[in-house]
């Protein structure tokens, strides 16, 4: 949809033509009036001259015959008559000049009024278009004017309607883009959070993966050293997990891993941290927990796991647990002590919890 093109040169030519015709008409009108006045006053002067000559001669001869005046006296009377004639000519000439001035002023006033009448619609269009340019599109130009000005007003009104359409369309698209941007930001935030969870979560069991559980353990060790707080670590190992895979298949083995992880996750405290260390082994970090408290908790968890019945084949498994309390050593040594406790649990018959290498 394209904007209308305005033929400004045609409108300008139309206005110039009107102004030239108007000025020419006024000049012709003024010339005719002036010519008429000059002719009228000229005829009156000629008539006055004739009358004065006749009157002067009559007075000259009549005066001489009645009163017996001398030649010089009669000449003086004639001169007085001619002086009156020239005074009348001067008065009529002044009247002519004043009449011509009045005609000139009237003609100029008429021309100014006509030109102003032609330019007034242009000025009005200019003010209205300036208001439109400043953003006030409620104005509608008068299309009832004759000639190019009416066409211009009509074209501008149509252009404003198109601009209003495009403006509303732009506002609508802008709002759509804003909504889309908000939705995209929400989607990106959700995807980012999902990716973060995927980066730290074990894909099969849903608990923390090996890398993240080791990062958490390093942080908890630092906090325990800083605040002198107790800390315990438990390692869970599913007993005879290889036999589960061999007897029921790896898919059933995955179900066993998932159910054991869910059981542990649902029964730990909110501050405890559970993660899959690898294979069938799970790490449980117990912050602000001494060895005795940790052993009681993991023993409860071991019993809960032993009561699980998994899948359609009703598989039952047990876990062996090794527990160690933090004594200020390195993370590797801390894990090694918990792993030795797990080894003793397996060597002593499995399905047991062992702390610091001792079966309770």
Secondary structure, DSSP 8 states (H G I E B T S, - for coil): -------HHHHHHHHHHHHHHHHHHHHHHHHHHHHHHHHHHHHHHHHHHHHHHHHHHHHHHHHHHHH---HHHHHHHHHHHHHHHHHHHHHHHHHHHHHHHHHHHHHHHHHHHHHHHHHHHHHHHHHHHHHHHTT-TT------S-THHHHHHHHHHHHHHHHHHHHHHHHHHHHHHHHHHHHHHHHHHHHHHHHHHHHHB-TTTSSB-HHHHHHHHHHHHHHHHHHT--EEEEEEEETTHHHHHHHH-HHHHHHHHHHHHHHHHHHS-TT-EEEEEETTEEEEEEET--HHHHHHHHHHHHHHHHT--BTTTTB---EEEEEEE--S--HHHHHHHHHHHHHHHHHTTSS-EEETTEE-
